[in-house]
């Protein structure tokens, strides 16, 4: 694995079976691919919990929400590619903890997605490594990543990366 720098943002490169996995910051020109992958993520999440698109996803119109995050200094949007073809994305940010934490912020992985056909080859791991390194460089020493109940693959992925559950949100509709 080699690491180089793309502007001020680290780019991650790994050769797996003669394919090059790269992680880089997303640009406005990546928006069509980000929207396409977001819609695939949304389809998967709705199958796990129908409330995901109205509580855990992004505001509609999606392209504007993604554009705001790509353009934002407060969010980091990464694109994971194989041989320069996009197969995944990750969105992260810093979030302040309560006042008693003395100004400490937690790094949050808001969304992470890898195309089905590119799973288990290291794209998500590479994106997470770069995001955590960037959040750590900004001062984060704690990290959160929301996972839907029943999303075993996501839970296992984050547990392999050293995460453990600290909260479960319970929900009920009016009867």
Chimera marker file (.cmm) of the C-alpha trace (Angstrom):
<marker_set name="trace">
<marker id="1" x="0.000" y="0.000" z="0.000" r="1" g="1" b="0" radius="0.5"/>
<marker id="2" x="1.275" y="3.440" z="-0.846" r="1" g="1" b="0" radius="0.5"/>
<marker id="3" x="0.057" y="6.778" z="0.392" r="1" g="1" b="0" radius="0.5"/>
<marker id="4" x="0.487" y="10.010" z="-1.447" r="1" g="1" b="0" radius="0.5"/>
<marker id="5" x="-1.077" y="13.423" z="-1.260" r="1" g="1" b="0" radius="0.5"/>
<marker id="6" x="-3.810" y="14.821" z="-3.473" r="1" g="1" b="0" radius="0.5"/>
<marker id="7" x="-3.734" y="18.534" z="-2.690" r="1" g="1" b="0" radius="0.5"/>
<marker id="8" x="-3.929" y="18.679" z="1.095" r="1" g="1" b="0" radius="0.5"/>
<marker id="9" x="-6.091" y="15.568" z="1.311" r="1" g="1" b="0" radius="0.5"/>
<marker id="10" x="-4.466" y="12.142" z="1.573" r="1" g="1" b="0" radius="0.5"/>
<marker id="11" x="-5.192" y="9.750" z="-1.241" r="1" g="1" b="0" radius="0.5"/>
<marker id="12" x="-5.102" y="6.059" z="-0.455" r="1" g="1" b="0" radius="0.5"/>
<marker id="13" x="-3.903" y="3.537" z="-2.985" r="1" g="1" b="0" radius="0.5"/>
<marker id="14" x="-3.810" y="-0.246" z="-2.711" r="1" g="1" b="0" radius="0.5"/>
<marker id="15" x="-3.237" y="-2.852" z="-5.366" r="1" g="1" b="0" radius="0.5"/>
<marker id="16" x="-5.602" y="-5.810" z="-5.030" r="1" g="1" b="0" radius="0.5"/>
<marker id="17" x="-5.549" y="-8.462" z="-7.753" r="1" g="1" b="0" radius="0.5"/>
<marker id="18" x="-3.907" y="-5.996" z="-10.150" r="1" g="1" b="0" radius="0.5"/>
<marker id="19" x="-6.617" y="-3.416" z="-9.441" r="1" g="1" b="0" radius="0.5"/>
<marker id="20" x="-5.862" y="-0.064" z="-7.875" r="1" g="1" b="0" radius="0.5"/>
<marker id="21" x="-8.147" y="1.086" z="-5.057" r="1" g="1" b="0" radius="0.5"/>
<marker id="22" x="-8.035" y="4.844" z="-4.594" r="1" g="1" b="0" radius="0.5"/>
<marker id="23" x="-9.751" y="7.069" z="-2.063" r="1" g="1" b="0" radius="0.5"/>
<marker id="24" x="-9.960" y="10.770" z="-2.747" r="1" g="1" b="0" radius="0.5"/>
<marker id="25" x="-12.080" y="13.742" z="-1.782" r="1" g="1" b="0" radius="0.5"/>
<marker id="26" x="-15.152" y="14.054" z="-3.975" r="1" g="1" b="0" radius="0.5"/>
<marker id="27" x="-15.433" y="17.011" z="-6.351" r="1" g="1" b="0" radius="0.5"/>
<marker id="28" x="-18.526" y="18.726" z="-7.776" r="1" g="1" b="0" radius="0.5"/>
<marker id="29" x="-17.959" y="16.794" z="-11.016" r="1" g="1" b="0" radius="0.5"/>
<marker id="30" x="-18.517" y="13.568" z="-9.035" r="1" g="1" b="0" radius="0.5"/>
<marker id="31" x="-22.096" y="14.524" z="-8.116" r="1" g="1" b="0" radius="0.5"/>
<marker id="32" x="-23.840" y="12.330" z="-10.734" r="1" g="1" b="0" radius="0.5"/>
<marker id="33" x="-21.985" y="9.247" z="-9.430" r="1" g="1" b="0" radius="0.5"/>
<marker id="34" x="-22.604" y="10.237" z="-5.806" r="1" g="1" b="0" radius="0.5"/>
<marker id="35" x="-26.346" y="10.635" z="-6.473" r="1" g="1" b="0" radius="0.5"/>
<marker id="36" x="-26.465" y="7.277" z="-8.267" r="1" g="1" b="0" radius="0.5"/>
<marker id="37" x="-24.704" y="5.496" z="-5.408" r="1" g="1" b="0" radius="0.5"/>
<marker id="38" x="-26.774" y="7.297" z="-2.785" r="1" g="1" b="0" radius="0.5"/>
<marker id="39" x="-29.963" y="6.009" z="-4.431" r="1" g="1" b="0" radius="0.5"/>
<marker id="40" x="-28.580" y="2.456" z="-4.280" r="1" g="1" b="0" radius="0.5"/>
<marker id="41" x="-27.755" y="2.934" z="-0.598" r="1" g="1" b="0" radius="0.5"/>
<marker id="42" x="-31.269" y="4.266" z="-0.022" r="1" g="1" b="0" radius="0.5"/>
<marker id="43" x="-32.801" y="1.166" z="-1.629" r="1" g="1" b="0" radius="0.5"/>
<marker id="44" x="-30.788" y="-1.101" z="0.662" r="1" g="1" b="0" radius="0.5"/>
<marker id="45" x="-31.635" y="0.890" z="3.784" r="1" g="1" b="0" radius="0.5"/>
<marker id="46" x="-35.379" y="1.069" z="3.064" r="1" g="1" b="0" radius="0.5"/>
<marker id="47" x="-35.441" y="-2.733" z="3.018" r="1" g="1" b="0" radius="0.5"/>
<marker id="48" x="-33.993" y="-2.707" z="6.561" r="1" g="1" b="0" radius="0.5"/>
<marker id="49" x="-36.147" y="0.121" z="7.914" r="1" g="1" b="0" radius="0.5"/>
<marker id="50" x="-38.713" y="2.162" z="6.003" r="1" g="1" b="0" radius="0.5"/>
<marker id="51" x="-37.984" y="5.256" z="8.066" r="1" g="1" b="0" radius="0.5"/>
<marker id="52" x="-34.376" y="5.538" z="6.860" r="1" g="1" b="0" radius="0.5"/>
<marker id="53" x="-35.029" y="7.996" z="3.983" r="1" g="1" b="0" radius="0.5"/>
<marker id="54" x="-36.944" y="10.418" z="6.212" r="1" g="1" b="0" radius="0.5"/>
<marker id="55" x="-34.797" y="10.195" z="9.348" r="1" g="1" b="0" radius="0.5"/>
<marker id="56" x="-31.308" y="8.921" z="8.550" r="1" g="1" b="0" radius="0.5"/>
<marker id="57" x="-30.649" y="9.733" z="4.915" r="1" g="1" b="0" radius="0.5"/>
<marker id="58" x="-30.122" y="13.102" z="3.265" r="1" g="1" b="0" radius="0.5"/>
<marker id="59" x="-32.661" y="15.844" z="2.567" r="1" g="1" b="0" radius="0.5"/>
<marker id="60" x="-34.238" y="15.967" z="-0.870" r="1" g="1" b="0" radius="0.5"/>
<marker id="61" x="-33.264" y="17.071" z="-3.415" r="1" g="1" b="0" radius="0.5"/>
<marker id="62" x="-30.343" y="14.685" z="-2.944" r="1" g="1" b="0" radius="0.5"/>
<marker id="63" x="-28.062" y="16.352" z="-5.475" r="1" g="1" b="0" radius="0.5"/>
<marker id="64" x="-28.288" y="19.645" z="-3.561" r="1" g="1" b="0" radius="0.5"/>
<marker id="65" x="-27.627" y="17.904" z="-0.230" r="1" g="1" b="0" radius="0.5"/>
<marker id="66" x="-24.609" y="16.130" z="-1.653" r="1" g="1" b="0" radius="0.5"/>
<marker id="67" x="-23.359" y="19.310" z="-3.334" r="1" g="1" b="0" radius="0.5"/>
<marker id="68" x="-23.613" y="21.166" z="-0.007" r="1" g="1" b="0" radius="0.5"/>
<marker id="69" x="-21.504" y="18.473" z="1.676" r="1" g="1" b="0" radius="0.5"/>
<marker id="70" x="-18.934" y="18.334" z="-1.122" r="1" g="1" b="0" radius="0.5"/>
<marker id="71" x="-18.594" y="22.146" z="-0.928" r="1" g="1" b="0" radius="0.5"/>
<marker id="72" x="-18.655" y="22.281" z="2.888" r="1" g="1" b="0" radius="0.5"/>
<marker id="73" x="-15.553" y="22.728" z="5.014" r="1" g="1" b="0" radius="0.5"/>
<marker id="74" x="-17.448" y="20.950" z="7.808" r="1" g="1" b="0" radius="0.5"/>
<marker id="75" x="-18.080" y="17.732" z="5.890" r="1" g="1" b="0" radius="0.5"/>
<marker id="76" x="-15.703" y="15.359" z="4.156" r="1" g="1" b="0" radius="0.5"/>
<marker id="77" x="-17.022" y="13.426" z="1.186" r="1" g="1" b="0" radius="0.5"/>
<marker id="78" x="-14.778" y="10.675" z="-0.141" r="1" g="1" b="0" radius="0.5"/>
<marker id="79" x="-15.015" y="8.645" z="-3.306" r="1" g="1" b="0" radius="0.5"/>
<marker id="80" x="-13.641" y="5.094" z="-3.388" r="1" g="1" b="0" radius="0.5"/>
<marker id="81" x="-12.602" y="3.862" z="-6.814" r="1" g="1" b="0" radius="0.5"/>
<marker id="82" x="-11.172" y="0.782" z="-8.463" r="1" g="1" b="0" radius="0.5"/>
<marker id="83" x="-9.014" y="1.661" z="-11.438" r="1" g="1" b="0" radius="0.5"/>
<marker id="84" x="-10.539" y="5.169" z="-11.213" r="1" g="1" b="0" radius="0.5"/>
<marker id="85" x="-14.125" y="3.860" z="-11.542" r="1" g="1" b="0" radius="0.5"/>
<marker id="86" x="-16.319" y="4.961" z="-8.574" r="1" g="1" b="0" radius="0.5"/>
<marker id="87" x="-17.605" y="2.081" z="-6.449" r="1" g="1" b="0" radius="0.5"/>
<marker id="88" x="-18.197" y="3.714" z="-3.074" r="1" g="1" b="0" radius="0.5"/>
<marker id="89" x="-18.531" y="6.885" z="-1.044" r="1" g="1" b="0" radius="0.5"/>
<marker id="90" x="-18.235" y="8.011" z="2.563" r="1" g="1" b="0" radius="0.5"/>
<marker id="91" x="-19.444" y="11.196" z="4.268" r="1" g="1" b="0" radius="0.5"/>
<marker id="92" x="-17.960" y="12.276" z="7.598" r="1" g="1" b="0" radius="0.5"/>
<marker id="93" x="-17.879" y="15.308" z="9.867" r="1" g="1" b="0" radius="0.5"/>
<marker id="94" x="-17.013" y="16.517" z="13.344" r="1" g="1" b="0" radius="0.5"/>
<marker id="95" x="-19.814" y="16.927" z="15.896" r="1" g="1" b="0" radius="0.5"/>
<marker id="96" x="-19.407" y="18.631" z="19.266" r="1" g="1" b="0" radius="0.5"/>
<marker id="97" x="-19.978" y="16.572" z="22.382" r="1" g="1" b="0" radius="0.5"/>
<marker id="98" x="-21.890" y="17.964" z="25.363" r="1" g="1" b="0" radius="0.5"/>
<marker id="99" x="-20.532" y="21.030" z="27.206" r="1" g="1" b="0" radius="0.5"/>
<marker id="100" x="-19.050" y="18.862" z="29.952" r="1" g="1" b="0" radius="0.5"/>
<marker id="101" x="-16.686" y="17.343" z="27.354" r="1" g="1" b="0" radius="0.5"/>
<marker id="102" x="-14.772" y="20.628" z="27.365" r="1" g="1" b="0" radius="0.5"/>
<marker id="103" x="-15.052" y="21.367" z="23.661" r="1" g="1" b="0" radius="0.5"/>
<marker id="104" x="-14.169" y="17.860" z="22.508" r="1" g="1" b="0" radius="0.5"/>
<marker id="105" x="-15.653" y="16.793" z="19.190" r="1" g="1" b="0" radius="0.5"/>
<marker id="106" x="-16.488" y="13.321" z="17.943" r="1" g="1" b="0" radius="0.5"/>
<marker id="107" x="-15.771" y="12.244" z="14.385" r="1" g="1" b="0" radius="0.5"/>
<marker id="108" x="-18.936" y="10.907" z="12.758" r="1" g="1" b="0" radius="0.5"/>
<marker id="109" x="-19.168" y="8.598" z="9.764" r="1" g="1" b="0" radius="0.5"/>
<marker id="110" x="-22.589" y="9.723" z="8.530" r="1" g="1" b="0" radius="0.5"/>
<marker id="111" x="-22.852" y="7.473" z="5.479" r="1" g="1" b="0" radius="0.5"/>
<marker id="112" x="-20.722" y="4.787" z="3.891" r="1" g="1" b="0" radius="0.5"/>
<marker id="113" x="-21.611" y="2.753" z="0.822" r="1" g="1" b="0" radius="0.5"/>
<marker id="114" x="-19.882" y="0.307" z="-1.498" r="1" g="1" b="0" radius="0.5"/>
<marker id="115" x="-21.489" y="-1.113" z="-4.618" r="1" g="1" b="0" radius="0.5"/>
<marker id="116" x="-22.550" y="-4.733" z="-4.136" r="1" g="1" b="0" radius="0.5"/>
<marker id="117" x="-20.213" y="-6.041" z="-6.835" r="1" g="1" b="0" radius="0.5"/>
<marker id="118" x="-17.213" y="-4.323" z="-5.220" r="1" g="1" b="0" radius="0.5"/>
<marker id="119" x="-17.724" y="-5.446" z="-1.624" r="1" g="1" b="0" radius="0.5"/>
<marker id="120" x="-15.109" y="-7.510" z="0.185" r="1" g="1" b="0" radius="0.5"/>
<marker id="121" x="-12.203" y="-6.045" z="-1.818" r="1" g="1" b="0" radius="0.5"/>
<marker id="122" x="-11.163" y="-3.264" z="0.569" r="1" g="1" b="0" radius="0.5"/>
<marker id="123" x="-12.869" y="-0.109" z="-0.707" r="1" g="1" b="0" radius="0.5"/>
<marker id="124" x="-14.873" y="0.539" z="2.465" r="1" g="1" b="0" radius="0.5"/>
<marker id="125" x="-11.838" y="-0.162" z="4.653" r="1" g="1" b="0" radius="0.5"/>
<marker id="126" x="-9.720" y="2.219" z="2.597" r="1" g="1" b="0" radius="0.5"/>
<marker id="127" x="-12.359" y="4.982" z="2.756" r="1" g="1" b="0" radius="0.5"/>
<marker id="128" x="-12.778" y="4.501" z="6.508" r="1" g="1" b="0" radius="0.5"/>
<marker id="129" x="-9.003" y="4.602" z="7.085" r="1" g="1" b="0" radius="0.5"/>
<marker id="130" x="-8.673" y="7.899" z="5.215" r="1" g="1" b="0" radius="0.5"/>
<marker id="131" x="-11.733" y="9.437" z="6.905" r="1" g="1" b="0" radius="0.5"/>
<marker id="132" x="-10.588" y="8.446" z="10.403" r="1" g="1" b="0" radius="0.5"/>
<marker id="133" x="-7.082" y="9.773" z="9.737" r="1" g="1" b="0" radius="0.5"/>
<marker id="134" x="-8.508" y="13.103" z="8.541" r="1" g="1" b="0" radius="0.5"/>
<marker id="135" x="-10.888" y="13.358" z="11.530" r="1" g="1" b="0" radius="0.5"/>
<marker id="136" x="-8.030" y="12.498" z="13.896" r="1" g="1" b="0" radius="0.5"/>
<marker id="137" x="-5.891" y="15.213" z="12.267" r="1" g="1" b="0" radius="0.5"/>
<marker id="138" x="-8.739" y="17.650" z="13.031" r="1" g="1" b="0" radius="0.5"/>
<marker id="139" x="-8.640" y="16.678" z="16.705" r="1" g="1" b="0" radius="0.5"/>
<marker id="140" x="-11.137" y="13.825" z="17.003" r="1" g="1" b="0" radius="0.5"/>
<marker id="141" x="-10.158" y="11.022" z="19.335" r="1" g="1" b="0" radius="0.5"/>
<marker id="142" x="-13.614" y="9.400" z="19.429" r="1" g="1" b="0" radius="0.5"/>
<marker id="143" x="-15.603" y="8.195" z="16.443" r="1" g="1" b="0" radius="0.5"/>
<marker id="144" x="-19.262" y="7.300" z="15.857" r="1" g="1" b="0" radius="0.5"/>
<marker id="145" x="-20.876" y="5.443" z="12.979" r="1" g="1" b="0" radius="0.5"/>
<marker id="146" x="-24.655" y="4.896" z="13.038" r="1" g="1" b="0" radius="0.5"/>
<marker id="147" x="-25.783" y="1.433" z="11.912" r="1" g="1" b="0" radius="0.5"/>
<marker id="148" x="-29.378" y="0.271" z="11.481" r="1" g="1" b="0" radius="0.5"/>
<marker id="149" x="-30.553" y="-2.612" z="13.660" r="1" g="1" b="0" radius="0.5"/>
<marker id="150" x="-30.365" y="-5.794" z="11.649" r="1" g="1" b="0" radius="0.5"/>
<marker id="151" x="-27.704" y="-4.469" z="9.266" r="1" g="1" b="0" radius="0.5"/>
<marker id="152" x="-25.332" y="-7.283" z="10.145" r="1" g="1" b="0" radius="0.5"/>
<marker id="153" x="-22.813" y="-6.531" z="7.387" r="1" g="1" b="0" radius="0.5"/>
<marker id="154" x="-22.376" y="-2.916" z="8.513" r="1" g="1" b="0" radius="0.5"/>
<marker id="155" x="-22.207" y="-3.890" z="12.189" r="1" g="1" b="0" radius="0.5"/>
<marker id="156" x="-19.569" y="-6.534" z="11.472" r="1" g="1" b="0" radius="0.5"/>
<marker id="157" x="-17.593" y="-4.116" z="9.282" r="1" g="1" b="0" radius="0.5"/>
<marker id="158" x="-17.417" y="-1.473" z="11.993" r="1" g="1" b="0" radius="0.5"/>
<marker id="159" x="-16.659" y="-4.015" z="14.717" r="1" g="1" b="0" radius="0.5"/>
<marker id="160" x="-13.717" y="-5.313" z="12.648" r="1" g="1" b="0" radius="0.5"/>
<marker id="161" x="-12.531" y="-1.684" z="12.543" r="1" g="1" b="0" radius="0.5"/>
<marker id="162" x="-12.606" y="-1.385" z="16.348" r="1" g="1" b="0" radius="0.5"/>
<marker id="163" x="-16.058" y="0.160" z="16.847" r="1" g="1" b="0" radius="0.5"/>
<marker id="164" x="-18.547" y="-1.109" z="19.421" r="1" g="1" b="0" radius="0.5"/>
<marker id="165" x="-22.197" y="-0.259" z="20.048" r="1" g="1" b="0" radius="0.5"/>
<marker id="166" x="-22.828" y="2.558" z="22.529" r="1" g="1" b="0" radius="0.5"/>
<marker id="167" x="-26.447" y="3.436" z="21.748" r="1" g="1" b="0" radius="0.5"/>
<marker id="168" x="-29.581" y="2.077" z="20.142" r="1" g="1" b="0" radius="0.5"/>
<marker id="169" x="-32.380" y="4.448" z="19.138" r="1" g="1" b="0" radius="0.5"/>
<marker id="170" x="-35.854" y="3.098" z="19.816" r="1" g="1" b="0" radius="0.5"/>
<marker id="171" x="-38.744" y="4.315" z="17.645" r="1" g="1" b="0" radius="0.5"/>
<marker id="172" x="-42.521" y="3.972" z="17.660" r="1" g="1" b="0" radius="0.5"/>
<marker id="173" x="-45.329" y="5.408" z="15.547" r="1" g="1" b="0" radius="0.5"/>
<marker id="174" x="-48.622" y="6.613" z="16.951" r="1" g="1" b="0" radius="0.5"/>
<marker id="175" x="-51.056" y="3.696" z="17.208" r="1" g="1" b="0" radius="0.5"/>
<link id1="1" id2="2" r="1" g="1" b="0" radius="0.2"/>
<link id1="2" id2="3" r="1" g="1" b="0" radius="0.2"/>
<link id1="3" id2="4" r="1" g="1" b="0" radius="0.2"/>
<link id1="4" id2="5" r="1" g="1" b="0" radius="0.2"/>
<link id1="5" id2="6" r="1" g="1" b="0" radius="0.2"/>
<link id1="6" id2="7" r="1" g="1" b="0" radius="0.2"/>
<link id1="7" id2="8" r="1" g="1" b="0" radius="0.2"/>
<link id1="8" id2="9" r="1" g="1" b="0" radius="0.2"/>
<link id1="9" id2="10" r="1" g="1" b="0" radius="0.2"/>
<link id1="10" id2="11" r="1" g="1" b="0" radius="0.2"/>
<link id1="11" id2="12" r="1" g="1" b="0" radius="0.2"/>
<link id1="12" id2="13" r="1" g="1" b="0" radius="0.2"/>
<link id1="13" id2="14" r="1" g="1" b="0" radius="0.2"/>
<link id1="14" id2="15" r="1" g="1" b="0" radius="0.2"/>
<link id1="15" id2="16" r="1" g="1" b="0" radius="0.2"/>
<link id1="16" id2="17" r="1" g="1" b="0" radius="0.2"/>
<link id1="17" id2="18" r="1" g="1" b="0" radius="0.2"/>
<link id1="18" id2="19" r="1" g="1" b="0" radius="0.2"/>
<link id1="19" id2="20" r="1" g="1" b="0" radius="0.2"/>
<link id1="20" id2="21" r="1" g="1" b="0" radius="0.2"/>
<link id1="21" id2="22" r="1" g="1" b="0" radius="0.2"/>
<link id1="22" id2="23" r="1" g="1" b="0" radius="0.2"/>
<link id1="23" id2="24" r="1" g="1" b="0" radius="0.2"/>
<link id1="24" id2="25" r="1" g="1" b="0" radius="0.2"/>
<link id1="25" id2="26" r="1" g="1" b="0" radius="0.2"/>
<link id1="26" id2="27" r="1" g="1" b="0" radius="0.2"/>
<link id1="27" id2="28" r="1" g="1" b="0" radius="0.2"/>
<link id1="28" id2="29" r="1" g="1" b="0" radius="0.2"/>
<link id1="29" id2="30" r="1" g="1" b="0" radius="0.2"/>
<link id1="30" id2="31" r="1" g="1" b="0" radius="0.2"/>
<link id1="31" id2="32" r="1" g="1" b="0" radius="0.2"/>
<link id1="32" id2="33" r="1" g="1" b="0" radius="0.2"/>
<link id1="33" id2="34" r="1" g="1" b="0" radius="0.2"/>
<link id1="34" id2="35" r="1" g="1" b="0" radius="0.2"/>
<link id1="35" id2="36" r="1" g="1" b="0" radius="0.2"/>
<link id1="36" id2="37" r="1" g="1" b="0" radius="0.2"/>
<link id1="37" id2="38" r="1" g="1" b="0" radius="0.2"/>
<link id1="38" id2="39" r="1" g="1" b="0" radius="0.2"/>
<link id1="39" id2="40" r="1" g="1" b="0" radius="0.2"/>
<link id1="40" id2="41" r="1" g="1" b="0" radius="0.2"/>
<link id1="41" id2="42" r="1" g="1" b="0" radius="0.2"/>
<link id1="42" id2="43" r="1" g="1" b="0" radius="0.2"/>
<link id1="43" id2="44" r="1" g="1" b="0" radius="0.2"/>
<link id1="44" id2="45" r="1" g="1" b="0" radius="0.2"/>
<link id1="45" id2="46" r="1" g="1" b="0" radius="0.2"/>
<link id1="46" id2="47" r="1" g="1" b="0" radius="0.2"/>
<link id1="47" id2="48" r="1" g="1" b="0" radius="0.2"/>
<link id1="48" id2="49" r="1" g="1" b="0" radius="0.2"/>
<link id1="49" id2="50" r="1" g="1" b="0" radius="0.2"/>
<link id1="50" id2="51" r="1" g="1" b="0" radius="0.2"/>
<link id1="51" id2="52" r="1" g="1" b="0" radius="0.2"/>
<link id1="52" id2="53" r="1" g="1" b="0" radius="0.2"/>
<link id1="53" id2="54" r="1" g="1" b="0" radius="0.2"/>
<link id1="54" id2="55" r="1" g="1" b="0" radius="0.2"/>
<link id1="55" id2="56" r="1" g="1" b="0" radius="0.2"/>
<link id1="56" id2="57" r="1" g="1" b="0" radius="0.2"/>
<link id1="57" id2="58" r="1" g="1" b="0" radius="0.2"/>
<link id1="58" id2="59" r="1" g="1" b="0" radius="0.2"/>
<link id1="59" id2="60" r="1" g="1" b="0" radius="0.2"/>
<link id1="60" id2="61" r="1" g="1" b="0" radius="0.2"/>
<link id1="61" id2="62" r="1" g="1" b="0" radius="0.2"/>
<link id1="62" id2="63" r="1" g="1" b="0" radius="0.2"/>
<link id1="63" id2="64" r="1" g="1" b="0" radius="0.2"/>
<link id1="64" id2="65" r="1" g="1" b="0" radius="0.2"/>
<link id1="65" id2="66" r="1" g="1" b="0" radius="0.2"/>
<link id1="66" id2="67" r="1" g="1" b="0" radius="0.2"/>
<link id1="67" id2="68" r="1" g="1" b="0" radius="0.2"/>
<link id1="68" id2="69" r="1" g="1" b="0" radius="0.2"/>
<link id1="69" id2="70" r="1" g="1" b="0" radius="0.2"/>
<link id1="70" id2="71" r="1" g="1" b="0" radius="0.2"/>
<link id1="71" id2="72" r="1" g="1" b="0" radius="0.2"/>
<link id1="72" id2="73" r="1" g="1" b="0" radius="0.2"/>
<link id1="73" id2="74" r="1" g="1" b="0" radius="0.2"/>
<link id1="74" id2="75" r="1" g="1" b="0" radius="0.2"/>
<link id1="75" id2="76" r="1" g="1" b="0" radius="0.2"/>
<link id1="76" id2="77" r="1" g="1" b="0" radius="0.2"/>
<link id1="77" id2="78" r="1" g="1" b="0" radius="0.2"/>
<link id1="78" id2="79" r="1" g="1" b="0" radius="0.2"/>
<link id1="79" id2="80" r="1" g="1" b="0" radius="0.2"/>
<link id1="80" id2="81" r="1" g="1" b="0" radius="0.2"/>
<link id1="81" id2="82" r="1" g="1" b="0" radius="0.2"/>
<link id1="82" id2="83" r="1" g="1" b="0" radius="0.2"/>
<link id1="83" id2="84" r="1" g="1" b="0" radius="0.2"/>
<link id1="84" id2="85" r="1" g="1" b="0" radius="0.2"/>
<link id1="85" id2="86" r="1" g="1" b="0" radius="0.2"/>
<link id1="86" id2="87" r="1" g="1" b="0" radius="0.2"/>
<link id1="87" id2="88" r="1" g="1" b="0" radius="0.2"/>
<link id1="88" id2="89" r="1" g="1" b="0" radius="0.2"/>
<link id1="89" id2="90" r="1" g="1" b="0" radius="0.2"/>
<link id1="90" id2="91" r="1" g="1" b="0" radius="0.2"/>
<link id1="91" id2="92" r="1" g="1" b="0" radius="0.2"/>
<link id1="92" id2="93" r="1" g="1" b="0" radius="0.2"/>
<link id1="93" id2="94" r="1" g="1" b="0" radius="0.2"/>
<link id1="94" id2="95" r="1" g="1" b="0" radius="0.2"/>
<link id1="95" id2="96" r="1" g="1" b="0" radius="0.2"/>
<link id1="96" id2="97" r="1" g="1" b="0" radius="0.2"/>
<link id1="97" id2="98" r="1" g="1" b="0" radius="0.2"/>
<link id1="98" id2="99" r="1" g="1" b="0" radius="0.2"/>
<link id1="99" id2="100" r="1" g="1" b="0" radius="0.2"/>
<link id1="100" id2="101" r="1" g="1" b="0" radius="0.2"/>
<link id1="101" id2="102" r="1" g="1" b="0" radius="0.2"/>
<link id1="102" id2="103" r="1" g="1" b="0" radius="0.2"/>
<link id1="103" id2="104" r="1" g="1" b="0" radius="0.2"/>
<link id1="104" id2="105" r="1" g="1" b="0" radius="0.2"/>
<link id1="105" id2="106" r="1" g="1" b="0" radius="0.2"/>
<link id1="106" id2="107" r="1" g="1" b="0" radius="0.2"/>
<link id1="107" id2="108" r="1" g="1" b="0" radius="0.2"/>
<link id1="108" id2="109" r="1" g="1" b="0" radius="0.2"/>
<link id1="109" id2="110" r="1" g="1" b="0" radius="0.2"/>
<link id1="110" id2="111" r="1" g="1" b="0" radius="0.2"/>
<link id1="111" id2="112" r="1" g="1" b="0" radius="0.2"/>
<link id1="112" id2="113" r="1" g="1" b="0" radius="0.2"/>
<link id1="113" id2="114" r="1" g="1" b="0" radius="0.2"/>
<link id1="114" id2="115" r="1" g="1" b="0" radius="0.2"/>
<link id1="115" id2="116" r="1" g="1" b="0" radius="0.2"/>
<link id1="116" id2="117" r="1" g="1" b="0" radius="0.2"/>
<link id1="117" id2="118" r="1" g="1" b="0" radius="0.2"/>
<link id1="118" id2="119" r="1" g="1" b="0" radius="0.2"/>
<link id1="119" id2="120" r="1" g="1" b="0" radius="0.2"/>
<link id1="120" id2="121" r="1" g="1" b="0" radius="0.2"/>
<link id1="121" id2="122" r="1" g="1" b="0" radius="0.2"/>
<link id1="122" id2="123" r="1" g="1" b="0" radius="0.2"/>
<link id1="123" id2="124" r="1" g="1" b="0" radius="0.2"/>
<link id1="124" id2="125" r="1" g="1" b="0" radius="0.2"/>
<link id1="125" id2="126" r="1" g="1" b="0" radius="0.2"/>
<link id1="126" id2="127" r="1" g="1" b="0" radius="0.2"/>
<link id1="127" id2="128" r="1" g="1" b="0" radius="0.2"/>
<link id1="128" id2="129" r="1" g="1" b="0" radius="0.2"/>
<link id1="129" id2="130" r="1" g="1" b="0" radius="0.2"/>
<link id1="130" id2="131" r="1" g="1" b="0" radius="0.2"/>
<link id1="131" id2="132" r="1" g="1" b="0" radius="0.2"/>
<link id1="132" id2="133" r="1" g="1" b="0" radius="0.2"/>
<link id1="133" id2="134" r="1" g="1" b="0" radius="0.2"/>
<link id1="134" id2="135" r="1" g="1" b="0" radius="0.2"/>
<link id1="135" id2="136" r="1" g="1" b="0" radius="0.2"/>
<link id1="136" id2="137" r="1" g="1" b="0" radius="0.2"/>
<link id1="137" id2="138" r="1" g="1" b="0" radius="0.2"/>
<link id1="138" id2="139" r="1" g="1" b="0" radius="0.2"/>
<link id1="139" id2="140" r="1" g="1" b="0" radius="0.2"/>
<link id1="140" id2="141" r="1" g="1" b="0" radius="0.2"/>
<link id1="141" id2="142" r="1" g="1" b="0" radius="0.2"/>
<link id1="142" id2="143" r="1" g="1" b="0" radius="0.2"/>
<link id1="143" id2="144" r="1" g="1" b="0" radius="0.2"/>
<link id1="144" id2="145" r="1" g="1" b="0" radius="0.2"/>
<link id1="145" id2="146" r="1" g="1" b="0" radius="0.2"/>
<link id1="146" id2="147" r="1" g="1" b="0" radius="0.2"/>
<link id1="147" id2="148" r="1" g="1" b="0" radius="0.2"/>
<link id1="148" id2="149" r="1" g="1" b="0" radius="0.2"/>
<link id1="149" id2="150" r="1" g="1" b="0" radius="0.2"/>
<link id1="150" id2="151" r="1" g="1" b="0" radius="0.2"/>
<link id1="151" id2="152" r="1" g="1" b="0" radius="0.2"/>
<link id1="152" id2="153" r="1" g="1" b="0" radius="0.2"/>
<link id1="153" id2="154" r="1" g="1" b="0" radius="0.2"/>
<link id1="154" id2="155" r="1" g="1" b="0" radius="0.2"/>
<link id1="155" id2="156" r="1" g="1" b="0" radius="0.2"/>
<link id1="156" id2="157" r="1" g="1" b="0" radius="0.2"/>
<link id1="157" id2="158" r="1" g="1" b="0" radius="0.2"/>
<link id1="158" id2="159" r="1" g="1" b="0" radius="0.2"/>
<link id1="159" id2="160" r="1" g="1" b="0" radius="0.2"/>
<link id1="160" id2="161" r="1" g="1" b="0" radius="0.2"/>
<link id1="161" id2="162" r="1" g="1" b="0" radius="0.2"/>
<link id1="162" id2="163" r="1" g="1" b="0" radius="0.2"/>
<link id1="163" id2="164" r="1" g="1" b="0" radius="0.2"/>
<link id1="164" id2="165" r="1" g="1" b="0" radius="0.2"/>
<link id1="165" id2="166" r="1" g="1" b="0" radius="0.2"/>
<link id1="166" id2="167" r="1" g="1" b="0" radius="0.2"/>
<link id1="167" id2="168" r="1" g="1" b="0" radius="0.2"/>
<link id1="168" id2="169" r="1" g="1" b="0" radius="0.2"/>
<link id1="169" id2="170" r="1" g="1" b="0" radius="0.2"/>
<link id1="170" id2="171" r="1" g="1" b="0" radius="0.2"/>
<link id1="171" id2="172" r="1" g="1" b="0" radius="0.2"/>
<link id1="172" id2="173" r="1" g="1" b="0" radius="0.2"/>
<link id1="173" id2="174" r="1" g="1" b="0" radius="0.2"/>
<link id1="174" id2="175" r="1" g="1" b="0" radius="0.2"/>
</marker_set>
